[in-house]
């Protein structure tokens, strides 16, 4: 599975800067959960297939920007395989089903924490 992710994650030119270099399954999930994050949030894919989401925070006392504690989203191998092998319409529908899991995990999230407070959000554990 990791070989599939690594061979399909070559940098792509012309992608939106808010999505970085996400492959198609991670991009579908990001687009499905995008509304849960601030407009200026940025998603980045790691070498191990996780997606990190963060955004800048303004510190009113010092008028400088800091990054929010990252949200880590991991797509389990069964879901990742399903997202890779389905057609684009089904990929969007499957990704949309993951939004509730992310929303529930973000309930206890504190962006001002120095360490992630929501843990790793694992998608596709039920598959």
Long-range contacts (C-beta under 8 A, 24 or more apart in sequence): 1-77, 1-80, 1-81, 2-48, 2-49, 4-81, 4-84, 5-49, 5-80, 6-47, 8-84, 9-45, 17-42, 18-42, 18-43, 19-43, 20-44, 20-45, 21-45, 22-51, 24-83, 24-84, 24-91, 25-75, 25-80, 25-83, 25-84, 25-91, 25-95, 26-51, 26-75, 28-83, 28-91, 28-92, 28-94, 28-95, 29-73, 29-75, 29-83, 29-95, 29-98, 29-123, 31-92, 31-95, 32-92, 32-95, 32-96, 32-98, 32-99, 33-73, 33-98, 33-99, 33-102, 33-103, 35-99, 36-99, 36-102, 36-103, 36-106, 37-71, 49-74, 49-75, 49-80, 50-74, 50-120, 51-75, 55-111, 57-111, 57-112, 68-111, 68-112, 69-109, 69-110, 69-111, 69-112, 69-113, 69-114, 69-115, 69-116, 69-117, 70-116, 71-106, 71-109, 71-116, 71-118, 71-121, 72-116, 72-119, 72-120, 72-121, 73-102, 73-120, 73-121, 73-123, 74-120, 74-121, 74-122, 74-123, 75-123, 75-124, 76-122, 76-123, 76-124, 76-125, 76-127, 77-124, 78-124, 78-127, 79-123, 79-124, 79-127, 80-124, 82-124, 82-127, 98-123, 98-124
